[in-house]
Structures are given as structure tokens and as C-alpha cells.
Amino acid sequence: MRHLFNAAALVIAAATAAPAIADEGMWTYDNFPTAKMQAAYGWAPDAAWLEHARLGSIRLTVGCSASLVSPDGLVMTNHHCVRECVSDLADAQHDYIAKGFYAATRADEKKCPAMEANQLVKISDVTQQVEAATAGKSDRAFHEAERAIKAQIESACGTAADVRCQVVTLYAGGVYDLYKFKRYQDVRVVFAPEEDAAFFGGDPDNFTFPRFDLDASFVRIYDADKPLRTDTYFKFATKGVKQGDIAFTSGNPGSTERDDTLAELEFQRDDAQPFLLTMFAELRGILTEFATKGPEQARTSKTQLFSIENSLKAYKGRQLALVQGSIIAGKARTEADFRKRVAADPNLSASYGGAWDAVAGALAHQRNIYVRYALLERWPLWMSDLMHHAVALNRYALEIGKPDGQRLEEYTDANFPALRQQIISPAPIHAELEKTMLTWWLTKVRECLGTTDPDVRALLGNRSPGEIADALVDGAKLSEASLRAQLLSDGATTIDAYHDPLVDFARVLDAPARAVRTDYENNVKAVKTKNAALIAKARFALEGKNAYPDATFTLRLSYGAVSGYQENGRDVAPATNFAGAYAHATGRDPFKLPDSWMAAEKAVNPAAQLNFVATDDIIGGNSGSPVVGRNGEVIGLIFDGNIQSLGGDFGYDGTLNRAVAVDVTGITEALKHIYHADRLVKELTH
Amino acid sequence: MRHLFNAAALVIAAATAAPAIADEGMWTYDNFPTAKMQAAYGWAPDAAWLEHARLGSIRLTVGCSASLVSPDGLVMTNHHCVRECVSDLADAQHDYIAKGFYAATRADEKKCPAMEANQLVKISDVTQQVEAATAGKSDRAFHEAERAIKAQIESACGTAADVRCQVVTLYAGGVYDLYKFKRYQDVRVVFAPEEDAAFFGGDPDNFTFPRFDLDASFVRIYDADKPLRTDTYFKFATKGVKQGDIAFTSGNPGSTERDDTLAELEFQRDDAQPFLLTMFAELRGILTEFATKGPEQARTSKTQLFSIENSLKAYKGRQLALVQGSIIAGKARTEADFRKRVAADPNLSASYGGAWDAVAGALAHQRNIYVRYALLERWPLWMSDLMHHAVALNRYALEIGKPDGQRLEEYTDANFPALRQQIISPAPIHAELEKTMLTWWLTKVRECLGTTDPDVRALLGNRSPGEIADALVDGAKLSEASLRAQLLSDGATTIDAYHDPLVDFARVLDAPARAVRTDYENNVKAVKTKNAALIAKARFALEGKNAYPDATFTLRLSYGAVSGYQENGRDVAPATNFAGAYAHATGRDPFKLPDSWMAAEKAVNPAAQLNFVATDDIIGGNSGSPVVGRNGEVIGLIFDGNIQSLGGDFGYDGTLNRAVAVDVTGITEALKHIYHADRLVKELTH
């Protein structure tokens, strides 16, 4: 049992958002609202059902969800979650993105260079430990104490290489839970369809419904070089879903901001989203045109472009929700009302009354440093593989000698294994793409921070962004994974003695990047964190226990039903079928079905269901989540939300928000009649 | 004299915006606030001064302002206003953008393919005529009657080929003035510096100050193949400006929305600006990367990219003003207050009380059609020269047989000459760039309107955007200016009988484009226009006469003073000099001064002034405007505003808004010691 105070914090969302609609909620497995679901659906899962679903759920470190679907460690996830893996395995002769991948025998299954699978085996409440360590601390000290105790708890828990431990902050600090995962680092790809099938309709259809995508793939977990034997897998349903079917989604929603204050939403609307939208739109243009330079450029940039287009549409949906919906006005109303109630109670007012203004103050500071923090500290890591490796190696050398609790959080003993795996990943690095991305990044650094900024002068000197990018990439030896592994294993002294233009640049970048990160962590993040917890506590005092925490890319269970909806006055049916897919095809990219589909048109059952929508409350990170039926079978595979769901960061509207899934019977149909993947069909339907 | 009622409408801005700051205002020449300026500066211009300044001012149809600066028709404007001209005149052997252009003798002056110069010779009030024609008319009928009477007045006035007449709607329909221009269609380029000098600092420095740009060029008006002889020119000042100097700007601010309602500002903030920002950012990325494909691609796309980056920064400034400044809140306050006062008077309430809601209703409709209107009706015209010509020729055939007052407005007798000149312009068309732009445009049509939209299906069929673009460009014969001229001169029947893939595509586009245009004009524009006039009338009734009308790309006079300002707590000096330019140079693009400048470093006076800022209230369209001193000499050349001026569409803040100009003494210094343009120096300083 949680002690009363922490359980108290469970109320947040219901109080800040509009009244919760029946199916709202991304519930932690240890606080599933059984009574509420029972009331709405006349049935709810028991403890055994929940444990089976939890252990059948898999988190992929690439930022996706997945599920065990056979006793031999077979894992189902989205095509877009193994995209990077099959792209890394591909070469100019084997374009697994275009042609798909199928291991006809177990020996043909190929290891994904940078994929790790985690299974959540235990949740323990560590709130008391964390609170004891942070008690009475002020902003910066609070944040550092919290980080140190979390690192200490994680480190004490993660005693074996195959264990990953994470202290998860829930309810804005009202609850700290220790999540213990079994780690699997040998994940091999078994099947991925052609991209033209997985992402049929491409960016134009992305975040829309009706859809016709086979956004499905299979990987297998290996343990000690053998397929993982497991009992906790989901059986494949053999009947397609229908309107009204109960549908659970078990996965890892990445993050939501439903408990944010009004000032935070305004910061998102006025600063963060507009900045991200224009930057990503420009980068989309860069990569779109880069891809026209030739087939090799198209192949090497496809994953990056896909990811950017996906993010861009998500940002657009978020921004629309903020400017056009009632979210901001609703938040203004409920927050003003709530603050009045806090102010009316002298005790609450003394303890919590200043929290909103403290958050607003932190945001005023964030306005000044937001762009610098993004450009110098965050973007180098995703903008370029080479820069990622150079920054990470240099930082490793600087951090690893410090006590665990004082390191940047990604270098703590608990977190570093994941980063190490990225650093030593043998995924190929494409020099021309790297140059293009680095040039663009440096151009934005100069444009956004200004030509006379001392950090910009230090980084660019008199050279142009393009010159620098060429020099860094041409001079970099870090494109060899073996060198990176060697440097890591040799340690700080060797890394410090190592020089090439790229690593030397990362060293110049470190000081300004670290400075703005420190500023952000101390004067923005820590203040927001601490005051969000105060607000959460005020809520409990006034409103009691009734809600789910904002998403944290940890395992959650959503419940709902298969259900169509209305859009612009027109009914949208809950499911599509193969006949619809063939009718939607024009033969031209991105509405071109692959040859395998065209050849199989007669063999496929046109009425077999392909995609469906359900009311489940999901968000990015839920990609690859199993949709589970009442009987515990997997009935679907989440791969998207409709456009109305994109405001889900800030709220949930059950009349319109829909999760979009592949019907598993459609997967079976395709594996049988299009791909003739008999080995796989047999394993799924044994 | 205007009759009382129209004069009444002159109040709008002072009432809607924050209290006018001393130097606010883009004044019409026939309503210059002499008393106000006299009160602020102890001096104001007399009628002779004003007439001389008006006749010395030139409007260029490329969207710029300019000034006569010699008795032989020499005209000064910005480099970025002749950029298209010198780019059109360039070829792979003569890169006038990179190397600059100088006609050492008069015979070397080259005709700009698509430049027309207009001189405002007369302003007459035609309000009574227009009001007689529109009296008692409702929305659509009002708009059509207004358009018909305007076309009729313009046509009656524009009786000669060298006369251009335009009925200008001022004060949201409170006043209609007939502006009569002398047209000059033979404009030849005399001098343009290297782009590295004109746009030194490039996009990073754009809209900032201090600046160091020689964004100046000279063209010459020819009349009957001889240089225009004129008395109404500005003499070049021989002393640099100093803090506090009186400075007028005489030019053509393009448009402002300072009188818009709150609902209109919210539409801009939530719909229009975010759409434009993301679209232009993406296109910027496309063109940035296109330019890396080779020197020819870089050369042919440079003008387009420049224009897009410029627009993008302006949109960013506008959006910032809407989300971060006090403009929306201020408008909400003043509008609510004003509506209360209208509601309190039964007569005013009956006549005008419904206007705000009517505008809001039109905007609700505009939300639904805005993107379609942009994509189908507006963008084809600027996105691609070929598509522009095809649409324009096809529409010409469809429109020219109709009575003048019933035509689309750009095909009326008064307006078509300008469009004709664009159609027959011999400016080169770059096939690869055209394909890139058309592909992108069609991709956005599909993405934004949806893959199942009937208009999208009609335009794209089963083909991909790239396939269509290739087919249109490869099959187009309209790249020959002579064919376009021939088709125009042969007329509608010949055009209708002409077929190629491009023109046939324009025919398919016409119906959906026209449909959304009609919808927009009838249900949005006409409603807004009519109700804006009602609001203007309500204002007069309550507040009297005191203001300037929103900008309309017609001649205005702003007054102010040379003045530094404060930015982030630091003083920004009012002027820069050549020493500063050399110090700002890194030798790398875009901070690379051209060879001519590097070679002349010792010869140039380092203290000679290069750029300065003044408080004059300007906006896009003012580019190329002369800055005129108290004694009637030209002291500067407007080429930009600082970043704080970009919210100028919606308001003016004299503490921060600054116009950015080239000091004419810097131009003389450069012509003498860097360019050795002795002929030009002699003409300017005779």
C-alpha cells in the first residue's frame, strides 16, 4: 500500500482537465481503475489477467512498444519501430526498406544493431526513500538530491547486466516508483514488409483514418544465443474485431503534459511549438530535396525524413489543439478556480499558493534560453550520428570519474548501458547525409543565436557551416564502431588523448552546451519539478484520489472499445479491409502497393480486416503496443492515432480521439497469402 | 475637400491601436499631418516641398519603392529590388548577382525584362462616385458593384498607354481615391553591386541592426528610347546623417492590418501565420538543398530562395508580435470598449452593431477555405513561372470577352497591362527549378487538401506530383516568351485552340481554383470589406478625424528622426560605417565582402557612414524608398526594418521600431573608391 500522502497525488488529471470521459486514461498497472471500468463495461480484468498482460508487454529502447506473441520469444511491433534496424542491415544490394525482410529459417534472423527489449518484471514504491533524501531541499539542491537518490536506488537495483532499473517520477513527484526490467540485448529481425505496404499512403495519410497499412513486423528475443522461452505471451486472435469490442492497449506512452499549468501551455503555444514547427519544416525540405540527388541519397535519408515528417505532423496537431481547441481556455478557467480555493485556505496557501507563479517565473527564464538549449545541448545528439558519438565519448571521459549521483543523468551507472549501446552500435554512418545535417544544424545555430554571440563565434570562428561540416566528417575516424568501442573500453585517459576534428569540436561545444543545460536544469526544470509536486499535493488536499499520471514512457494500460466516429458530419467506420487497400492504390508513390500485394490480389480475402480504430487513450511511444481483447488474446497492433488524437498531449476527447491499429487477422492474412511466411504463420497460430 | 462623412473615417487607427506615438503613421500625401509634425519637431514641410517629394518618388511594379536622383531619369532603389532584373539578364557566363553590374557608358545600360516604374501625378477623390454605385447593396452585390465602378473609373482615366489609374480604397472603404500614375516601361539597369556587398551578413543579419549593407542600385527611366528629362529629382546629400536629424520616408508601404478586428488578428495568429510559416520553412529547406546540387542550380534558385527567406523572417516577426506582444490583448480591450459605446447608442447600434460578428462569421468560413484558396488560386502564380503564364493565358481567354466590370480584377482594362507585361516577360525560365517548385506545390496540394479530395483527384489522378511536374515542364512550349506574346495578341480563340500538357493542366485547375476564389470573394472578402467600412463609419461618428489609413502599396510619407535605440539593455548606435563592415567580415559566406571591397580597404574612408536607423514608420513595400531630409535632399535609402518593426503590420512602437537605411554618403563613397563608377558619381553630385 502507498501511504496516504502519495496516493493523494493521484488526482491531478481529473481536476485539471475537462471532466474525464469514460475511456480517458493511461493507467499504471498497479493502479488500474477496475471499478470504473466495471461500471462502464460491466466487466474488468482481474489480477491474473493484468499480470499476464504486463509480462507480455515489451518496451523497445528505440522508443516503441511491443508484445510477446509466441512461446519462442517472437515479438510483434510496428514496421516503423524496426525501420532503423532493417535500414542499418541494408546495403546498396539489399534494400530491406523497399523490398522487405523475411527470415525463411531461424538461422536467417539478423541481429538488430541498436535494439534492446525490456520486460517490466516488478514495480516497487520508493517514494519514502526519495522524499527522505529531498526533504527540506530548495530548488537546485532538491533537484540534485532527487537525481542522486534516484541514481543510488537504480544502481542498487541494477546489479546484473540483464537488469535495468529506473526510478519513475509519477504525478509530478507525488509518487516515485522503481521499475525493474529484464533487459534483452540480442534482438533479431524476423519479418518486415515492404515500406510501401507498411506506410501505404505515406505522409499524406499519416494520422488519418480510414487507413490501409500493414505497419507490422516481427523480431525475436534471443537469450544466451537461443530464442527466449516464455509463457507470458499473447495468443493471436483468429476473428477480426467489431464495433463495441472491448480493447485494451498495453504500451509505453512517451509523454503528456496534461497536468501542466496555464503558463506552461502558453509557453508551448507561443514559443516551443512554433520554433519546432518551423525548424522541422525546414529540415523536412532539406531532406526531401537531398533525397532527389540520387537513389543512394534517397535510401540513406529515408529513415531520418520519415521520423521528421512524423514529428512534424505531431507538432502540428499539438499546436492546433493549443490554438483552436478549448484546452487553453479550459485550463485558464479550472486553474483560476483551483488557485482561488487554495488561496482561501491559509495552510494550503502558505504551503502551495506560490507554486504557479514560481512555474511562470521559470518559464520566463526558459523563454530566454530555450532555443540555445535546443541547439547546443539537444540537437547535436539526434542531428548527426557522428556528433552524437563525439559528444557522448567526450562527456563520458568528463563524467565517468565523478561520483554516480553527480554525473549528468545519462552517464549514471543505471542509465549509461543504454547510451553505451548507442555509442558502439555498428549502424552505418552516411557521410553525405551527416554533412548535410551538420551544415544545417550549424546554420541554425548561427541564425538563431546570432552572428555576434560569443558561443557562435567560438564554434564557427571564421568558417562557414558547410566548411566546418566537411572538415568534421572528412576528418572523423569515429565512423568506425570498433574505434568507439575501443575508446570506451580504454576509458577517460585514452579518450582525452584522442584527437580528430570532430571530437575536438565536441570539446569546444561542451562548455556552452553544458552551461545552458545547467542553467536549464537548475533554473527551469528543477523549479518546475518542485512546484509541480507542490501543486499535485495541493490537489490531493482538496480533491482526493482519482486519476492517472502523465505519461512517462513506462508501461500503461488503457481501456476502451473498437469504435467508429464522426468527422465533418460523415461517419467513419471502425475498420477497413483489403478490398479498401486495393481501391486506394494508384500505383504511384506513396499510394503504390508493392508487387507482392499486386500479385496476391486474387488470393487475399477482400473482406479480411486490415486496420481499425478504438477509443483507447494513447500517445507517441504507444507505437507497437498490443491491443488486447477481453479474453487476453492480442487483437490488434497500435501504429498511429487519428489527427484528432494529436492534442492528446494536453487532453483527451473520447468523441474524436482514436487509436489506429492493424487488425491481427489482417496480419495473418497477409503473412499467409501475400508473403507465404509459413514458418511465421505456424508459430503465430500454433 | 472631402465631404464630411468620408473625412470622418480618417480616425480609425488612433482609436484602434495604442495611443499613437509621435512618429507613427504612413500618411497619404493629401493628408499629411503638418500641425502634428510642427508640434513635435518645430518644423513641417510646405506644399511645394510635398509636391516635389511626391513627384520625385517612384513606385516599381516589382513591389518596391524608388526615387529620381538626377535630371536624366536616374532612379535609386535597393539591390534587392533589381535583383530579379539582373538575375534575368545574367547567364552562365555573366553572373551579375555575384559580380555586380555597372554600365560604364549609357549605351551599356540594359533593359530590365519585367520592370515598370510609376510616378504618382494626381490624386482625386472618387468616393461619391463609388458610394453612389454601391449604395444599398448587400455583401456580394456590394462587392461586385464596387469592383465594377472601380474598373469603370480606372478605365475612363487610363486612356493612354503611358497612364496607369488605380482606385485606391482607403480607411476600409471610408474613402476611395483615384491615383493617376505616369507609367514608364523602359527601365534599364545602370549599377548593381555584388550581392556579397548588397546583402552582406545574409539571412543571419537580415532584419537586424547594426548592419553594413550596400543594398543600393541604380536604374534609369527611358522615355521614347531616351533618358527621361525631369526637374523633380532629389539631390544627393553630401553630409552623413546624425542622431536627431529629421528624416522623411516617401514610399509605398505594401499593406498593414492595424485596423483589423480582434477576430481577424486571431485568425492571423492561429491559422494564417502558422500555415505560412511551416510552408515557407519547408520550401526554404527544399531550395537550400536544391542549391547544393551545383553552381547552375545555386544561381537559378538564388532569387527565389532570397525572397522566401525574407518572407519567412517577416512572418516570424508578425507571429511573435501576435503571440508575445500586447497587440492582441490591447485590441481585445479597445474593441470591447468601442463595441460597448456603439451598443449604447440605438442609432449606431442599429447601423453598425452587427459588423464585428459579421466579420467573425466570415472568418469562421475563411478557416475552412483558407488553405484551399492559397494552394489552388494563389500559389500557382508565384510558385512557377510556367504555371503563372499558363493560368494567366487561359484565364485571359476566359475573361477578356466579358464586360470589363465582370472580369476577375486582374483582367480589367485598367489592371491587365501590368499582368500582360509579366506574361510576355522574356525573363529566362529554369526547367529544373520549375520542376522542383511544381513538385513541391502539388505535394502540398495533396497533403493539405487530402488524398480523397475531389479537386485533388481531378488534378493528380493516379500520377505522382513529380511525374506531373516533369510532364508539364517537359511538354511546355510556353517557356518561349514569343509564343506567349503571340497567343495574347491572337486572342481567346487561338488560346482556346492551343494545347500542351501545361496549359491543359491550367484548364483543369481553373474550375476548382475559381470556385474557391468566388467563395472567398463573396463570403469572406466582401463581408469583411463591407463590415470594415461600417466599423470605420461607427468610429467617425464617435471619434472624429485624426489618422492615416492602413497601407495599400500606394505612396505615403512617414516622418521621424535618425535615432538609435535600446535592445536587451544595450545601446544601439544610430549609424554604422565602413570600418564596421570590414570588422564584421569573416571571409566566409554570407560574411564575405567582395574582392572589390577587400582591394579598396585602404582607399575607403573608414569613418564614412554606411547604414543608419530612423524612427520612420515603414513596412514591406517601402524597400527602395528615399529617406529625405528637411532641405529636400535624399539622405538615405530604406532597405529594411529591424526585427522589432516586423510587428508593424499590426502596430507601431516608436521606442523599438526602426527603419534601416543606407546612408547616401556611403553610396557615394563606395561608388567613388570601391567601384570607380565615375560617370555615376558625376551624375549624382553634379
Interface residues (C-beta under 8 A of the other chain):
Chain A: G201 D203 P204 D205 T208 R269 D270 P274 L277 T278 M279 A281 E282 L283 R284 G285 I286 L287 T288 E289 F290 T292 K293 L312 K316 Q319 V323 Q324 T436 W440 R446 E447 G450 T451 G461 N462 R463 S464 E467 T586 G587 R588 D589 F591
Chain B: G201 D203 P204 D205 T208 R269 D270 P274 L277 T278 M279 A281 E282 L283 R284 G285 I286 L287 T288 E289 F290 T292 K293 L312 K316 Q319 V323 Q324 T436 W440 R446 E447 G450 T451 G461 N462 R463 S464 E467 T586 G587 R588 D589 F591
